Amino acid sequence: MVLELSNLPFPIRYFVCWIIMIYMLISTIVVYPTAVCLVYFAGFLVQPFLSRKTFLHFRSFLARCLNLHFVTLSYFCGVNVSEYGEDMSKYTDERCFLMPNHLGLIDHFIVMRSCDQYGCDVVGRWMFVIYNIWIYMPLGFLWWIHGNYFINTVSPSQRAQQLKHFRDHLDETYHNYDYRWVFMYPEGSRLFLIKERNRQFEKKNNLENLKHCAYPRVGAALCVTKQLGPSKNGELANNQLGKPIKYLIDVTLGYPNAEILDVQESLMKTLLDGDRRMYAIHYEMFEMKEEWNDEEMLKEFLFERYRKKDQLLDEYYKTGKFPGPAKIVEYPAAHLMILNEILGCAIFWMFIKTILFTIFSIFCK
């Protein structure tokens, strides 16, 4: 469908492009999250009659539906993904801590596209640490229900309090909801927003200059290792609430030709010019170590990983590929994506119709 639009006259393509963009914005921020929230609360009402395992499967299914919505959006944005490195299908039921570099908003589409192929086992049981601006929207409310954590840049005086809040959140949600993967962008923000600050940090600490990524912040990552990393006996997490995270996965995202497009630019290029791009994602696995409970040891490891990540990206931007064979990630069946969108819109508009009918019934008697 996207490729066919490139054959239409430019004014029609431009008009259709804006229609799709408006739909994407409204459906992602309001319509689809509201629909999923309504279904969730319906399930919550019957929770007393369900087993804990059944209710967790229900939550995972709704999370997969939301992820499928983002995969559909990535299709309109022309996002194709090739995978390199570790075969992540081996880790779908393992407890993992994944740390991607952060280049642009398309990063979310790349990650969601890559992981959607593993179904509810992964996208239904993962937790994101994300920027707190989303919490003020229906989408953010839905993510909050799922158990994602919203973090923000704070002053040094508030840092300890926020990290304690994050540790408490991990204790309350990770094992309680039977999560598997934890995703975090440890650099703190998109690269172009923090590049100058990173340069100052490198100069102040006499660190090697990074061209394609920024040195990670260690505080939030340390919370994950201290709470969810393996304890001395290896059977339980450090918080003693369940099994520990077993693997740390270093995730490297690459944009073709080092051109960092935002969502609007990507959509425009796809619909107006038929420009579908092949993004890349590289996975490298490390077994979690008890020594990473120490801040300096974790910092040393992560800084070294990001120096290697920078070299990996430098090679990618020169050659257009990461080391090793590439695996092209296929999109889900078209009818599945379309049905998912139709059901989301139908539930939302049935809810709106019910609200309006109730209002008219009260005030028009």
C-alpha positions in Angstrom: 0.0 0.0 0.0 2.8 2.4 0.9 4.7 1.8 -2.3 1.6 2.3 -4.4 1.1 5.8 -3.1 4.4 6.9 -4.7 2.7 6.4 -8.1 -0.1 8.9 -7.3 0.0 12.6 -8.3 2.0 14.6 -5.8 -1.0 16.7 -4.4 -2.9 13.5 -3.7 0.1 11.9 -2.0 0.7 15.0 0.1 -3.0 15.1 1.2 -3.0 11.3 2.0 0.3 11.8 3.9 -1.2 14.4 6.2 -4.4 12.3 6.7 -2.2 9.3 7.8 0.0 11.5 10.0 -3.0 13.0 11.8 -4.5 9.5 12.2 -1.2 8.2 13.6 -1.0 11.0 16.1 -4.5 10.8 17.4 -4.7 7.0 17.4 -1.4 6.6 19.2 -1.8 9.3 21.8 -5.6 8.9 22.5 -7.7 6.4 20.5 -5.8 3.1 20.8 -4.5 3.5 24.4 -8.0 4.5 25.5 -9.4 1.3 23.8 -6.8 -0.9 25.5 -7.4 0.8 28.9 -11.2 0.1 28.6 -10.5 -3.6 27.8 -8.1 -3.8 30.7 -10.5 -2.3 33.2 -13.2 -4.8 31.9 -10.7 -7.6 32.7 -9.9 -6.0 36.0 -13.6 -6.2 37.0 -13.6 -10.0 36.5 -10.1 -10.5 37.9 -11.5 -12.0 41.2 -12.9 -14.8 39.1 -9.6 -15.4 37.2 -6.5 -17.2 38.3 -3.4 -15.0 38.7 -1.7 -16.8 35.7 -4.8 -16.1 33.5 -4.9 -12.4 34.4 -1.1 -12.0 33.7 -1.7 -13.7 30.2 -4.5 -11.2 29.7 -2.2 -8.3 30.5 0.5 -9.7 28.2 -2.0 -10.0 25.3 -3.1 -6.4 25.7 0.6 -5.3 25.7 1.2 -7.3 22.5 -1.9 -5.5 20.9 -0.4 -2.1 21.7 3.0 -3.1 20.4 1.3 -4.3 17.2 -0.1 -0.8 16.8 3.4 0.6 16.9 4.5 -2.0 14.4 1.7 -0.8 12.1 2.9 2.8 12.5 6.5 1.7 11.7 5.2 0.3 8.5 3.8 3.6 7.4 7.1 5.2 8.4 9.0 2.9 6.1 10.9 1.2 8.9 12.5 -2.1 7.9 14.8 -3.8 10.4 17.8 -6.1 10.0 19.2 -7.9 13.0 22.8 -8.8 13.8 24.7 -10.5 16.6 23.0 -12.7 19.2 19.9 -14.7 18.3 17.4 -13.3 20.7 14.9 -16.1 20.1 17.0 -18.1 22.7 16.2 -15.6 25.4 12.5 -15.0 25.1 11.8 -16.7 28.4 15.0 -15.4 30.1 15.3 -12.4 32.4 17.3 -9.8 30.6 18.4 -6.2 30.9 18.7 -4.5 27.5 20.5 -1.2 27.0 20.2 0.4 23.6 21.8 3.6 22.4 19.4 6.4 21.8 19.5 8.3 18.5 15.9 9.4 17.7 12.2 8.6 18.2 12.5 5.9 15.5 14.5 3.9 18.0 11.2 2.8 19.6 9.9 1.5 16.3 13.2 -0.4 15.6 13.1 -2.1 19.0 9.3 -2.8 18.8 9.7 -4.2 15.3 12.6 -6.4 16.3 10.9 -7.8 19.4 7.3 -8.2 18.1 8.3 -11.4 16.2 8.6 -13.1 19.6 5.0 -12.3 20.5 3.6 -12.1 24.0 6.6 -13.9 25.5 8.6 -10.8 25.1 6.5 -7.7 24.3 3.8 -8.8 26.7 6.4 -9.2 29.5 8.8 -6.4 29.2 9.2 -3.2 31.1 10.4 0.1 29.7 12.2 3.0 31.6 11.0 6.0 29.6 10.8 9.8 29.7 8.1 11.1 32.0 6.4 13.4 29.4 4.3 10.5 28.2 2.6 10.0 31.6 0.3 13.0 30.9 -1.3 11.3 27.9 -3.7 8.3 27.6 -0.7 6.4 26.1 1.4 7.2 29.2 -1.5 6.2 31.5 -1.6 2.8 29.7 2.1 2.4 30.0 1.8 3.2 33.7 -0.8 0.5 34.1 1.5 -2.0 32.4 4.2 -1.1 34.9 6.6 1.0 32.9 8.7 3.5 34.9 8.7 7.2 34.0 11.9 9.0 34.7 13.0 12.6 34.4 16.1 14.7 34.6 16.4 16.0 38.2 18.7 18.2 40.2 21.6 16.5 42.1 19.7 17.1 45.3 16.7 15.1 44.0 18.8 12.3 42.4 18.9 10.0 45.5 15.2 10.3 46.0 14.3 9.5 42.4 16.6 6.4 42.3 15.1 5.1 45.6 11.6 5.5 43.9 12.9 3.6 40.9 14.3 0.8 43.2 10.9 0.6 45.0 9.1 0.4 41.6 11.3 -2.5 40.6 10.5 -4.3 43.8 6.8 -3.7 43.4 6.4 -4.6 39.8 9.1 -6.8 38.2 8.4 -10.1 39.9 4.8 -9.3 40.7 3.9 -9.1 37.0 6.3 -11.8 36.0 8.3 -9.6 33.6 11.3 -10.9 31.6 13.0 -8.0 29.8 13.9 -4.6 31.1 14.6 -1.9 28.5 16.5 1.3 29.3 18.2 4.0 27.3 21.1 4.6 29.7 22.4 7.7 27.8 19.4 9.6 29.2 18.1 11.2 26.0 18.4 11.3 22.3 22.0 11.9 21.1 21.5 15.3 19.4 20.0 16.7 22.7 22.9 15.6 24.9 25.9 15.8 22.5 27.3 19.0 23.9 26.8 17.9 27.5 28.6 14.7 26.7 31.5 16.6 25.2 31.8 18.6 28.5 31.6 15.3 30.5 34.4 13.7 28.4 36.6 16.7 28.8 36.0 17.0 32.5 36.8 13.3 33.1 39.5 12.9 30.5 37.6 10.3 28.6 37.9 9.1 25.0 35.8 11.1 22.6 32.7 9.3 21.3 31.3 10.3 17.9 28.2 8.2 17.6 26.9 7.8 21.1 27.2 9.2 24.6 28.6 7.8 27.8 25.8 6.3 29.8 24.4 7.4 33.1 25.0 4.7 35.7 22.5 5.5 38.4 19.3 3.9 37.0 21.3 1.0 35.6 22.8 0.4 39.0 19.3 0.3 40.5 18.4 -2.6 38.1 21.6 -4.6 39.0 21.3 -4.0 42.7 17.6 -5.0 42.9 17.3 -7.6 40.1 20.8 -8.8 39.6 21.9 -12.2 41.0 22.6 -12.5 44.7 25.5 -14.4 46.1 23.7 -17.8 45.9 22.6 -17.0 42.3 19.2 -18.5 42.9 17.4 -15.3 43.9 17.6 -11.6 42.8 19.3 -9.2 45.2 15.9 -8.0 46.4 15.1 -11.7 47.3 11.7 -11.4 45.6 12.2 -13.9 42.8 14.6 -15.1 40.1 17.4 -12.7 39.1 18.0 -11.1 35.7 20.5 -13.5 34.1 21.8 -11.5 31.1 22.7 -8.0 30.2 22.2 -7.4 26.4 24.1 -4.6 24.8 21.8 -3.3 22.0 23.2 -1.1 19.2 20.9 0.8 16.9 22.1 2.1 13.5 20.4 4.5 11.1 21.2 4.2 7.3 23.8 6.8 6.3 23.8 8.2 9.9 20.7 10.2 8.9 18.6 10.6 12.1 15.0 11.2 10.9 12.1 12.0 13.2 8.7 10.3 12.8 7.3 13.1 10.6 10.2 13.2 8.3 10.3 9.4 8.0 6.6 9.3 7.2 6.9 12.0 4.6 9.8 10.4 2.8 8.0 7.1 2.8 4.6 8.2 1.5 5.8 11.0 -0.8 9.0 9.4 -2.2 8.5 5.7 -1.5 11.7 5.8 0.5 11.6 2.8 2.8 14.8 2.4 4.9 16.6 -0.5 6.4 17.6 0.2 10.0 19.9 -2.1 11.9 20.0 -3.5 15.4 22.9 -5.5 16.9 22.6 -7.6 20.0 25.5 -8.7 22.2 25.0 -10.8 25.3 26.8 -10.8 28.7 26.0 -12.9 31.8 25.1 -10.7 34.7 27.9 -10.5 37.3 27.6 -9.9 41.0 30.4 -7.3 40.8 28.1 -5.0 38.9 26.4 -4.3 42.2 29.3 -2.0 42.8 28.9 1.4 41.1 32.5 1.8 40.0 32.7 -1.7 38.5 29.4 -1.2 36.6 30.6 2.2 35.4 33.9 0.8 34.2 32.1 -2.0 32.3 29.4 0.3 30.7 31.9 3.0 29.7 34.1 0.3 28.0 31.0 -1.1 26.2 30.0 2.3 24.9 33.5 2.9 23.6 33.2 -0.4 21.7 29.6 0.6 20.7 31.0 3.8 19.2 33.6 1.8 17.1 30.8 -0.6 16.1 28.7 2.3 14.9 31.6 3.9 13.1 32.1 0.7 11.1 28.4 0.5 10.4 28.2 4.0 9.0 31.2 3.2 6.7 30.0 -0.2 5.5 26.2 -0.1 6.0 26.2 -3.2 8.1 27.2 -4.6 11.5 29.6 -7.6 11.7 28.2 -11.1 11.0 25.2 -12.3 9.0 22.0 -10.1 8.8 18.5 -11.4 9.5 15.6 -9.4 8.0 12.7 -9.0 10.4 9.4 -9.7 8.7 6.3 -7.7 9.3 3.3 -9.5 10.8 0.5 -10.5 8.4 -1.3 -7.4 7.0 -4.7 -8.7 8.0 -3.5 -9.0 11.6 -2.3 -5.3 11.7 -5.5 -4.1 10.0 -7.8 -6.1 12.3 -5.9 -4.8 15.3 -6.5 -1.2 14.2 -10.1 -1.7 13.4 -10.9 -3.3 16.8 -9.1 -0.5 18.6 -11.0 2.2 16.8 -14.3 0.3 17.2 -13.9 0.0 21.0 -13.0 3.6 21.3 -16.0 4.9 19.3 -18.4 2.6 21.1 -17.2 4.1 24.3 -17.6 7.7 23.0 -21.1 6.8 21.7 -22.0 5.3 25.1 -20.8 8.5 26.9 -22.7 10.8 24.5 -25.9 8.7 24.8 -25.7 8.8 28.6 -25.2 12.6 28.6 -28.2 13.1 26.2 -30.3 10.8 28.2 -29.7 12.7 31.4 -30.0 16.3 30.1 -32.7 15.7 27.4 -35.4 14.2 29.6 
